[in-house]
C-alpha cells in the first residue's frame, strides 16, 4: 500500500472520529443517552435573534463555539473532496442535518444562526487549508501536514470532551 493511500486513509479515519465528536457535541449535547434530551422543540428562523439574550448584551460564546467546532470540518472537506461547490454544500447540509435532528428529537433549539455560524466555520476551515496549501505547495506534504494537525486536534478534542463530560458528571 502506498504512503499516499495510507495517509488518505488516516485522514478519512480522523474525519470519522471528528464527525462522531461533532454529532455528540451538537446533537447529543455531550450526553450518553437521549432520555434527558427530548424536552425542547423550538425553531428560530431570524438570524442572531437569540444571541442578545443575556441582560440585553450579545452573548458571543455560543456563536463563536459554533464557528470553531466547524473549522475542522472545512479542513477535512478541503482535504478529502475536490469541487469547492460540493465542499460548501456538504458543510451546509451537515449543519442543516444537525439542526433538523435537533428539532425532530426535541433536543435544544433549531436555529438558523447555528447554520450560518457552522457554515462560516467550515468556510474558514476551507480558507485555512488553502493558506497552508500555498505555503506547502506539495500535495503529499500537504496531506501529511493536515494529518499531523488532525491527529493533534483530534486527541485534544477528545481529551477536552472527556474532561468536560467528567466535569459535568462530577457536578451532577
C-alpha positions in Angstrom: 0.0 0.0 0.0 1.4 3.4 -1.0 2.3 6.1 1.5 -0.2 8.5 -0.1 -3.0 5.9 0.2 -2.2 5.3 3.9 -2.1 9.0 4.5 -5.5 9.5 2.9 -7.0 6.6 4.9 -5.7 8.1 8.1 -7.4 11.4 7.1 -10.6 9.5 6.5 -10.4 7.8 9.8 -9.7 11.0 11.7 -12.6 12.6 9.8 -14.9 9.8 11.1 -13.7 10.4 14.7 -14.3 14.1 14.2 -17.8 13.5 12.9 -18.6 11.3 15.9 -17.4 14.0 18.3 -19.2 16.7 16.3 -22.6 14.9 16.5 -22.0 14.1 20.1 -21.4 17.8 20.8 -24.2 19.2 18.6 -26.9 16.6 18.6 -26.4 14.8 21.9 -25.2 17.8 23.9 -22.4 15.6 25.3 -24.9 13.2 26.9 -24.6 9.4 26.7 -28.4 8.9 26.5 -31.2 10.6 24.6 -33.6 10.2 27.6 -33.0 13.6 29.3 -32.7 15.4 26.0 -36.2 15.3 24.3 -37.8 18.1 26.2 -37.5 21.2 24.0 -38.7 21.8 20.4 -38.4 25.3 19.0 -37.4 26.9 15.8 -35.7 30.3 15.2 -35.6 31.5 11.6 -34.4 35.0 12.5 -30.6 35.2 12.3 -28.9 36.2 15.5 -32.2 36.9 17.3 -31.4 34.6 20.2 -27.8 35.8 20.6 -28.8 39.0 22.5 -30.4 37.1 25.3 -28.2 37.9 28.3 -29.0 41.2 30.0 -29.6 42.8 26.6 -26.0 42.1 25.6 -24.9 39.9 22.8 -23.6 36.5 24.1 -20.8 35.7 21.7 -19.8 32.4 23.3 -22.2 30.1 21.6 -21.9 31.6 18.1 -18.1 31.6 18.4 -18.1 28.0 19.6 -20.4 27.0 16.6 -17.9 28.6 14.2 -14.9 26.9 15.9 -16.5 23.5 16.0 -16.9 23.5 12.2 -13.4 24.8 11.2 -12.0 21.2 11.3 -14.9 20.1 9.1 -13.8 22.6 6.4 -10.2 21.4 6.8 -11.3 17.8 6.3 -13.6 18.6 3.4 -10.9 20.6 1.7 -8.5 17.7 2.0 -10.9 14.8 1.1 -13.2 16.3 -1.6 -12.5 18.0 -4.9 -15.1 20.5 -6.2 -15.3 23.6 -4.0 -19.1 23.8 -4.6 -19.5 20.3 -3.2 -17.5 21.2 -0.1 -19.6 24.2 0.7 -22.8 22.3 0.0 -21.6 19.5 2.3 -20.8 21.9 5.1 -24.3 23.5 4.8 -26.0 20.1 4.5 -24.3 18.7 7.6 -25.2 21.8 9.6 -28.8 21.7 8.5 -28.9 17.9 9.2 -27.8 18.6 12.8 -30.5 21.3 13.3 -33.2 19.1 11.7 -32.3 16.2 14.0 -32.4 18.5 17.0 -35.9 19.6 16.0 -37.2 16.0 15.3 -36.0 14.7 18.7 -36.7 17.9 20.6 -33.1 18.4 21.5 -32.3 22.1 22.1 -33.4 24.8 19.7 -33.3 24.6 16.0 -31.7 27.9 15.0 -30.8 29.4 11.6 -28.0 31.3 13.4 -26.3 27.9 14.1 -26.5 27.0 10.4 -24.9 30.4 9.5 -22.2 30.1 12.1 -21.4 26.4 11.4 -21.2 27.3 7.7 -18.9 30.2 8.4 -16.6 27.9 10.5 -16.5 25.3 7.7 -15.6 28.1 5.2 -12.9 29.3 7.5 -11.5 25.8 7.5 -11.5 25.7 3.7 -9.6 29.0 3.7 -7.1 27.9 6.3 -6.5 24.8 4.1 -5.9 27.0 1.1 -3.5 29.2 3.0 -1.5 26.2 4.3 -1.6 24.7 0.7 0.0 27.9 -0.7 2.8 27.6 1.9 3.4 23.9 1.4 2.9 23.6 -2.4 3.3 19.8 -2.4 0.2 17.6 -2.2 2.0 14.7 -0.4 3.5 17.1 2.2 0.1 18.8 2.5 -1.6 15.5 3.3 1.0 14.9 6.0 0.7 18.4 7.5 -3.1 18.1 7.6 -2.9 14.7 9.2 -0.4 16.0 11.8 -2.7 18.9 12.6 -5.7 16.5 12.6 -4.1 13.9 14.9 -3.1 16.6 17.5 -6.5 18.3 17.1 -8.5 15.1 17.4 -6.6 14.0 20.5 -7.1 17.4 22.1 -10.7 17.5 21.2 -11.5 14.0 22.5 -9.5 14.8 25.7 -11.4 18.1 26.1 -14.7 16.3 25.6 -13.9 13.7 28.2 -12.8 16.3 30.7 -15.9 18.4 30.0 -18.1 15.3 30.4 -16.3 14.3 33.6 -16.7 17.8 34.9 -20.4 17.8 34.1 -20.8 14.3 35.6 -19.0 15.3 38.8 -21.2 18.4 39.3 -24.4 16.5 38.9 
